[in-house]
Amino acid sequence: MTDAKLYDHAKNVIPGGTGLLSKRPEMFAPEVFPAYFKAASGCRITLLDGREVTDFTTCGIGACLLGFNDEDVSTAVMKVVSAGSFSSLNPPEEVELADRLCAIHPWASWARFARTGGEIGAMAVRIARACTHRSKVAVIGYHGWHDWYLAANLKDPDALGGMWLKGLSPHGVPEELTGTVFPCMHGDFENLESVFSKHGDELAAVILEPCRHEVPEAGFLEFLRANCDKCGALLIYDEITIGWRYRFGGSHLSFGVEPDLAIFSKAMGNGYPIAAVLGRKEFFDGAAGAFLSSTYWTERIGPAAALATIDKMEKINVSAQVNNYGKQIMDVWKCAADAAGLPLDLTSEFGCLATFSFKTPASNAVRTLFTQLMLERGFLAGTGFYPTAAHGKKELDDYARAVREVFAVIAPLVKEGEEAIRAALRGPEGHVTFARLVK
């Protein structure tokens, strides 16, 4: 069965087509972008039809910081698979992982584990509520799919849209959770001051990424720390995406403001499911007293993968590598756009999460066309790139050559107007919001 036919079938047997919004082909180039892979290694993916493409998108949605199927991590995983990855007893690797994480983060004295980012976010909020005996939460960014978070959209269906993803439906979230979540923008002192003033004695936690595409505004993390201390709420850092990429151990270690809890996933397992919440000693009893229990949180592969991944990330200084590489890619975008006369903005300060946008009214159509044309040249590509340790000079040179070619094709179409751009597309424009794919 071809990739396209398999995906068409999937949309009839898997609501949404796939388990992750970010992996839907429609998010890139509908009817053009591949849905499935046969094999993956380094920064290359083999498609179902045998073609090989080089990944210059998010490289496993940010999970494979060392590259796909990293030899050292896979060896560690195969060792525990061969010995037995699950039994009626617990894996000792989880204790070793807890010790390792606490050694990297001196402010923390304990860890709990899950297997996905959404799970660990929900766990952290449950712990904060258990510790404070309060229910309300302020959120600063995107933190997953669970009820506690999507409740922000119950009163205003797109309250979260201005922060990260538009169109996140709260369908199925209990109406009783209305008013328990307060969305705020990073650096919005005024709005957060109002939240602390009106709801401080009901606030269980404030959760945020310490940074995303730029360093936090001066004094912002200090402001949150002081106000959380004042009202008795927990400060939770979400390091699921930025963690390990910006800095080994997490971005917050660069900013000098310690949290009460911090959550990690994605790159910590380099493609194998593992997630962790770390916490201060004073919140140990709250974490122990909350009911948090799941069978596969005790499997062995996740902790074994995390230990191997962390050791290698530290050994090769992966954060320095990917930040430097991403900066080079951003230079490629800028120079190629300037040469072609194509209006473009760099939208990230960080090479580790490099992004750009086309400065045109038809930006989404142009973005889709860029993806289509890069795919024709053997690259998975979009307007965001999460570099890995597996990307090297050859890949950079080949990618730069393709970008120059594609920008030179796109630039005159942009000058002609939207009709010319859309006429060049082989399918519809890429989706920019959460959209139903059910026929």
N, C-alpha and C positions, 0 to 999 in steps of 0.2 A: 504494500500500500504506500502511495506517495505521501510525502509530508503534508501536503495540502489536504488530501483526502482523509488522512488520519486525524488531522485537526478538525476538519468538518465533522467527522464522526464523534470526536471528543466533546464537541459542543453540545451533542445530543445525549451524552451519557455522563458527562461531568459538568454540573452547573458552573458556568463561567469559563469552561473550556480547560482551565488549569487551576492549580491551587494558589497561584501567586499572580496578582495583578501585573506586576512588573515584568513577568515573562510572557504575557500575551503578545503575540505577533502584532496585533492591532495597535499596540502602544508605539510601535516603530514604523511599520509600513504594511498596512493591511493587504492581504493577498499576495504579498511579495516576501516578507521576512519569514525565515524558517521557524518552526515551532519546536522541533525535536533534534536530538543529537544521538549519534551512535557511539562516539568516543570523544574524550577530551584530554589534552595533555599540555602543560605549560600555558600558552596563550592561544592555542589552536584547538579548533573543534571540528570533528568529522561529522558531516550531515548524513541523513539516512541514505541519500543517493551516492555517498562516497566522496563527495566534494569536501575539501578542507578549507576552512575560513579562519582568519585571524581575528581574535576578539579585541575590539577597541571600544566596547560599551562598558558595562559595569562589572564585567568579569565575575559572573556568578552573583550578581546583585551585591557586590562588595564582600562576598564571603571568602573568595579564593585569593587572598593577598599574596600568597607564595606562588600562585599559579595553579591551574587545574592538575589534580592527580599528582601532587608533589611527591617525589620519590621517598623522602624521609618520613613524611606523614603517613603515606600509604603503607610503608613498611611497618610502622608502629601499629597501624590498624590491622594489617594482615596477621601480625603476631598475636594480637588478642583474639582475633576471629578464629585463628587456628587453635588457640588454647581454650576457646569457649567465651563468647562475648556476653553470656547471660546465664544466670543460675538462680537458685533460691537464696543465695547470699549476695553480699554487696561487693563491688569492685574496689580494691584498695587504691586504685588510681584516683578515685574521687577525693580521698583524703590528701593524697599528694598534691592534687590540683588545688585544693583549698589552701594548703600551706604555701604553695607557689604563688598564688594570687595575693595572699595576704602579705607575703614578703615583698612583692612588687608595690603594694599599696599599704604603706605603714599605718595609715589612718584606720584601716580595716582589721578586724580580728576574727571574722567568720565569713563563710560563704555557703550559699544554697545553690543547687543546680537544677536546671530544666534542660530542654532541648531546642527551644526556639525563642526568638526575640519577643514575639507576642506573649508567650507564656511567662517569660521572666519579667516583662513589664507588669503584667497582671499580678505576679507574685510580689513584686516590690511594692505595689500599691496596697495589696492585701496586708503586707507586713506593716506598712506605714499606718494603715487604719487600725490594725491590731495594737500597735504601740501607742497611738494617740487616743483611741476610742472616739475618733472622729471619722467623717465620711467624705468631706469635700476635698477636691484636688484642683490645683491650678496647673495647666499644661502649656508648655512653650515649645511647640513643634509637633511632629508626627510620632506617635508612640504605639501604633498597632491597631488591631481589629477588635479587641475585646470590648464588652459592654461598658466597662468603667470609662473608657476613652470616647467611644462613639456617642455616649450620652450627651456630649457637648453639642451634638447636632439635633437633639430632640426639640429644643425650643426654636432654634434657627437651623434649618436643614443644611446650611453651608457655613456654619460658624467656624468649622475647621478649614474651610476652603481657602481662606486668606492666608493661612499659615503654611499649608503644605499641599494636600491633595483635595481637589474639588470633587464634589459628587459622592462623598462617602455616605452611603445611606444608613440611617439608624434603624432601618426596618428590622424588627425583631428584638430591638433593645427595649427593655421595660420602661414605660412612660414614667414610672415611679422614680427613675434615676434623673429626671429633669432637674436641673439646678444644682447638680453635684459636681459639675466640671466647668472650669472657667478658662477658656482659651485666651492666651496672651501672646503677643509678638516678642521676640528676642529684643531686649533693649528698651521695651516700653515701660519705663519707670512709672509713668503716670497711671496707666491702667492697672499695673500690679500694686501700686500704692493704694488704689481704690479697693482692690480685692483683699489686700491685707487689712485695710481699715474696716471694711464691711463684714468680712467673713473670717478674719484671723482666728477667732476662737472656735471656728468650726472646721478649720483647714487641717487636713491630715498631712498633706504633702504638696510640694511644688516639684514638678518633674520637667527636665529640659536637657537638650544636648548642650554641653558647655560651649560648643561652637559647631558650625556646619561648613560654611564657605568663607568665613572671615573670623578674625579674632573677636571675642566678645567686647561690647562697648565698655569703655573705661568705667570701672566701678560697679558694673552690672551684677557680676557674680557676688561681689562683696555686699551689695544691696540686698540680694536674695538671702545670703547667709545671715545677715543681721536681722532681717525681718522674720525669717523662719525661726531663728533663736528667740526672738521677742515673743512670737505668738505660739511657739511650741510645735510648729509643723516640721516635718522632715524634708530635707533638701536631697532630691534624687537626681543623679546625673545619668543620662542615657548615652552610653558609649557604644551602642550597638553598631552604628555605622562608622562614626569618626574614630572610635577606639582602635588602637594599634596602628592605624594608618597615619594619623598626624604625629603620634608619638608612641613609642613602646609603653604599654601599660594604660594608655588613655590620654586624651587631650587635656583633661583637667589637671594632670600633673604639671602642666606648663603654666598654669594660671594662678596657683597659690591659694586657691579657695577650696577647702575640703568639703565633701558632701557627707551626708549621713548614710546614704545607700548609693551604690552605683551598679548599673546593669551592663552586661556584655553578652555578645553572641557573634554572629557572622564570622569575621576574620579569625576569631579565637579558635575555631575548629577547622579552618581552611576547607570548607565544603562538607564537613561531617557535623551532624547536629549536636550542638552543645551551647548552653547559655548559663550565665552565672549572675547572681546578685551578691555583692559584697556589702558588709555593714559594720558600723561601729559597735564596740563592745556593749554599750548601753542599750542596744536594740536587739541583743541576742535573745533575751527572754520573750520578746514580742514575736520574733521569728520562730522560736521554738514552740510557742503556744498556739500560733495560727495553724489551722489545718491545711497543710500543703503536702500532697502525697500523690504520686503517680507511678505506675509500674515501670514504664520505660525511662523514667528519670534515673533509674539505677542500672541501666545497661552500661557496658564497659567501653564501647567504641568511642563515644563522645569524649570522656575524660582522657583516654589514651591519645586521641587525635589532638586535643587541646595541649597536652603536655609536650608532644612533639612539635606542634606548631609554635608554641611560645618559645621553646628552646631555640628553634631555628630563626624566628623573627628577631630574637635578641642577638644571636650569633652573627647574622648577616646585616644587622641594622636596617631592617626592611623599611622602616618609616622614612629614613633618609633617602633610600633608593627610590621609593615611589614618589616622594615629594619632588625630587630632582627630575625624575622622568616625566612626571606630569607637567612640570614647568616647561620642559622642552616641547611637549605636545602643545601647550598653550601658545608657545612661540610659533609653532608650525601653523596653527590656526590663524594667528594674527598676521604673520607674514604672507601666507597664502591669500588671505582675504584682501590685504592691502594691494598685493600684486594684481589681483583680479578685479579690484574696485568693488568688492562685495561688502556691504555694511554689516558689521559684526561686533558684538560686545563680549568680552570675557567676563563671566559672571561668578567667578570664584577666585579667591586669593590663594587657595591651596592647590598645589599640584596633585596631592593625594586624592582630591575630589574635583578634578578639573571639569569645568563646564563653560559653554558659550551659548549665545543666542544670536539669531539672525535679526538684524534691525530692518524689518520690512513689515508692512501690514499683512502680508501673506506668509508670516514667519512659520506657521505650522505646515503649510504646503511645502515651503522650502526645506524645512527640517525633514519632512518625509522624502522629498526628492533626494536630499543628501544621502539618506540611509539607503535608498534604492540604488543610486549610482555607485556608492561605496561597496555595496554587496556585489554588484556586477564586477567589481575589481578584486573581490575576494576578502572583503572586510565586513565584519559586523560593526556598525558604527552609528552613532547618534550625536547629540549635542552634549553628552556627558561621557566622561571616561574615567574609570577607576583603575589606575595602573597597578601592575603586579610585579613581583620580583622576576617573573618569567619573561617580561618584555625586555628586549635588548636593542642594540643598535640597528641590526638588520630590519627588525620589525618597525622601528622608528623611521628609517630611511624609506622603506617600502610604503608605509602609511603616509608619510609626508608627500611622496610623489603622487599617490592617489588623491590626496586632499587637494593638491595644487591643480590636478587635472579636473577634478569634480567642481571645485570653486570656479574654475575658468568656464565650465559649461553652465553653471548656475547663474553667474553674474549677468550675462546678457538677457537671460530669461526674466530675472528680477527687474531689469530696466524695462522690458516689454510689458510687464504687468502680470496680474494674477492668472489670467486666462492662459498665458503662455506657460506658466509654471505648472498649472493643473493639467494642461494638455500633455506634459512630459511624464506625468505620473502613470504607472501601470496599474494602479488601484486607488482606493479612497485615501484621504489624508489619515495620518496617524491619530489615534485617540489622544486627547489631552486630559480626560477625566476618567473616573471610574464609570464604565458603561456596561450595560447588560449585553451578553453575547448569545442569549437564548433565542433560537429561531421561533 
